[in-house]
Amino acid sequence: MSTWEALLTIVGLGVISLITRGFFILPSREVPIPGWLRQGLRYAPVAALTAVVVPEVLMTQGQLISTWQDARIYAAATGAAWFFWRRGILGTIVTGTAVLLVLRLGLGW
């Protein structure tokens, strides 16, 4: 790929990104969205996060984990328990990460 082709590609991707991300910002008035769609969009962030996190915790190389000696399970369970107990995001991250590090570095899981 030549320099001009690379430059054209970068500019083109920038324009496409600006148009698609600015679709809801650029209009001078609010875009009408049906109530059922607005209600459904409330669950989109949770669904996206679940779609990313669950396979990472429960699968290894495209296969379900086959042993209970996997630090990710205990780290996720500990983080979830902390969140339901204290309702704090920072504590959830810290406890999950601490358990993951202890089990991986301490026990070699």
N, C-alpha and C positions, 0 to 999 in steps of 0.2 A: 504494500500500500504506500503510495507516495505521500509526501507532506501535505499536499493540497487535498487529497482524498481524506486523510486523517482529520484535517482542519474542518472540511465540509461535514464530515460525520459528527464531530464534536458540536459544531454549531447547530446542525440539524437536530441532534438529540436534545440540545438545550432548548430549542424552539418547541419541540414536541413536549418536553417536560413542562415548559412554561404554560403552554396551552392547556394541557390536561390538568395540571395542578391549579391553574388559575380559572378554570371553568366556573367554579362556585364563587370566586372572589371578584372577578372582573365585572360581572353585570351590576348595573346601578341599582337594581331592585332585587328583592329576594326571589329565587327560583321556586315556583310552586312545587311542592312535593306532597303527594297524597299521604294521608294519615297512616295508612297501613305500611307504607314504605318508611316513613319516619320512625314508626314503632319498630320495624325490623332492623333499621340501622342502629338502633340502640345496642343491639347484641353483636354487631360486627366486630368491635375490638376484642370482646371476650372470645368469640369464635376464632378469630385470627390468632390470638395468643394460644388458645388451646391447640389449634392445628400445628403450631410450631413446637410447643413445649412437650405435649404428650408423646409424640413419636421419639423425641430426644431422650425422654426419661425411660420409656418402655421398650425401645428397640436398639439393637446393635447390628449394624451392617444389613439393614433391611429385614432382620428377623427379630421376633419377640425374644426378650432375655429369658434364659432358661435356668437361671440360678438366683437364689435370694441373696447371694453375696455380691450385690451390685450397689455401690455407694450412692448412685443416683436415686434409687428408690427411697432409701432412708433419708437422704438430704431433702427430697421433695416432701416426704411425709413430715419431717421435722419443720420445714418451712411452712407447710400448710397448717400444722398444729399451732405454731407461733402466731400465724396470722389470725386464726380463729380465736385464739386466746387473747391477744393484745390488739389486733386490728392495725398493726403497724407494718408498713412496707419495708423500712430499713431493717427492723428486727427480723423480718422474714428472710431477707437477703442474707443478713449476717449469720443467722442460725443455720440456714441451708448450706451456705458456703463453708461454715465451720465444720459441720458434720461431714460434708463431702471431703474436705481436706484431711480431717482426722482419719476417716476410713480409707482414703486413697493413700495417704502418706504413712499413716500409722500401721494399718493392717495390710496394705498393698492390694486393696480391692481395685 
